[in-house]
Amino acid sequence: MAKFGCSKCEETSVQGKAYIDSDTGLFCVTLEEKYDKPDNLNVLVPFVCTTCGTTTWKTICPENEKKN
């Protein structure tokens, strides 16, 4: 859900990669448009609005991504 007043979430959201930082143990997200994902598993991917910071989680299916 977009923060109040942000109308650019659909346009400015960037795909990210979620990971656990090995030094701190914190759950982190880096903004990366393309990266290797498992071939036979659905992947939960964060999409972050670069205007307001709202994060939306979407499932990426390997079969659908290969078609694009």
N, C-alpha and C positions, 0 to 999 in steps of 0.2 A: 504494500500500500504506500503510495507516494506521500511525502510530507506535505502538509498544508502549504499551498502557495507554489509548489513545484509543478510545472506543467510540461517538463522536458524529460521525465523518466523514460518514456517509451523511446525517445530519440537518442538520449545520451547514455543509456545503460551499456556497460561494457562487461563482457564475460570475464569471470575470474576463476581462480584455482584455489580451492580450500586445502589447508594442510595444518598439521600440528607442528609448531616450532620445537625443534629438538632441544634447544637451549633453555627455553622458558616453560615449555609445556602448554603454551597458549594456542588457541585455535585462531588461525590467521587466514587472510585472503589476499592474494596478489592479483592484479588485473592483467590477464593474458588472454588475448583473442584466440589463439590456437595453441594447443598442446596435445601431446599423446594421451589418449584415453584407452582403457581396456577395450578390446575388440568385441567381447561377448557379454559385456555387462552394461546395464543402464547406469548412468552417472548423474549424481545430484550436483548441479553447478550453480554457483552464485552469479547473479547479474547485478552490478552495482551502478547506480545512477551517479555519474560524475558531477552532477549539479548539486544534488542534495544529500547523497550518500545512502539513499534507500536501497536495501538489498532484497532482491526477489530470487527465490530458489526455483530452478526448473530442472526437470529430468531430461537428460539428453540420451536418446536411443542411438546406438552405433549404426543400426541399419539406416535410419533417417539421415544421419550426418553424412554417410558415404554417398547418398543420392545427390547431395547438394554440391 
